[in-house]
């Protein structure tokens, strides 16, 4: 009992909210994972698809909440991640900032620290990777550094878990102490102007929360908030000329017309000084580092790309070969579940809703989970080892010609497997426009689900010897069309100056299993939760449209025919005729008939029109819909010979080519559409995608139809 | 005047000026590419579309277009 009381946190405990800030690749996420008994909470920052990880834990008499902010090189808003961090630090409530820095690259990391120090918040520096710095012969004097900067610096290592407790103790201590001013020293020119502004504020006894020095620095940096505060104050009229003069002075001093550049140079000079004071480098490293050795091979001008292609090939082999094993079981399980549950429900309508609507729909979603898990483990490995940046380095030249980014390659290739993980993996693109453009193009890479349709139509119109070539031609022309579409979109909708390509090539690191586990788990859960709920609802809708309104007259008249039919074959034939008649008068059939005129120029009859529309739900449905509509029973697959015969009998080759073209280009499936909408960041992008792909599909199919008609 | 793009592999240079617009300049500065910074050219991607450089201890990949905006002098 006593022990319990000793461990449990008091009911009314103090709460400390920590903002974890640092440059990318400094091991922030790993640091947060190394806190023991931590409870991880993963969500999204409002409005954007940036993961927000919060870690909750109790220590001594405090509740801690640590918000892991996305890595940012400087206090700017270039990428979504940087914007999230910037806005969070400026607008949200928190008690203290822990600035995680990479000890082995201190000077560069302190650039961000200097900017944080002007914010007048409590800041603690966590000198991460201390063990690594030590191994590289670096000796950092953390105490001296704390003294120089006027804020606490604690040596830690996320890998060996060294210093974590000391870090938290420091947080508690700093939280209880009154806030102290950090020491940032500038060049003479800037210090002179700071002194002038401080003197002026002091003269007018301006009342403010922050120190005059801090206000002066922020005024010189053109900090918006500080300006807003002072703007309505009577002293502004006199202050303004002082500031204009000061800016001129500083810009002259730095030979630049950009005050931000001037301040960056100020910080850099200050940081050089700090680093020179606190680091003792035992010996200059002359021998090649491991990273250099690996890079000699992996980004080799000739070998680099073949090696990368080999890795990708391996990843896709794993994804679709190993992924297929559990997929069969999942498929079997849902088939069994449907049958078992169906057997217990007496009412036909309810049974059909639950079995054909909900279970089949949700089953289709869960079917992709093995693929998604394997692919994300692979991507997380590529990312966390630092290899992904090398890929972008190698491929950017080619993709840039089409307006894409080097890293677009990963989502595009993934698109050949399945569009859903492809859309999700587009997150590796840090720039909004690059990512959106890539998202729009992914659909052009024919996913695995379209394969059955291709196989069916190729089988109907081409000899078996030609089939392989035709299939290859379809995939290649889809991809090329995608690149052309990217170029066109880049010149029209995504017009504008090229986004610059400046990217860090981080050191190679061994991935942390725990981190990969968390990343993959989080992404998979998000997929299941969001896509799952939407898809269950949407499959119910499709089910409803294809089953209603009921026509009892039709059912009764066919019931009689089925009963009277002689032999199993005839029975099945009558059942199929019933299915066709029912589908024709269902809402879906009505839509098909209604939309038939639109598709007539492409040579489609109403059956093909309906198949395309049910194909919006999933491409696999195209084949089964055609099967039902051409009265072969819904239980058909692409190898079904009678369906192939029926198609070659009823459909002209020109219509078939046009049909394939539409399948190649238009929306992948409902699940993918939902994931696209979420990743693109709004329903309006889905509307654009729908319009874009539909028009492209229609125009290309129209051209293909007429050309084929002329040739044949 | 030389720009970074024209430098050969293994070349060591000092940045003299950034001729980029405001946004790109911020981006470059946030990576430590600013006046007085020392840069070593490490590697060229196929067709020299992208180059890899080293600033301080950080390796950075830059597109040819961006590298052309960075004015440097040999050291």
Interface residues (C-beta under 8 A of the other chain):
Chain A: X73 X74 X76 X78 X104 X105 X107 X108 X111 X254 X255 X256 X258 X260 X261 X264 X265 X268 X291 X295 X299 X301 X302 X304 X305 X389 X392 X393 X394 X396 X397 X398 X400 X406 X498 X500 X501 X502 X503 X504 X505 X506
Chain B: X18 X20 X22 X23 X24 X25 X26 X27 X28 X29 X30 X31 X32 X33 X34 X35 X36 X37 X42 X43 X44 X45 X46 X47 X49 X50 X52 X55 X56 X57 X58 X59 X60 X61 X62 X63 X65 X66
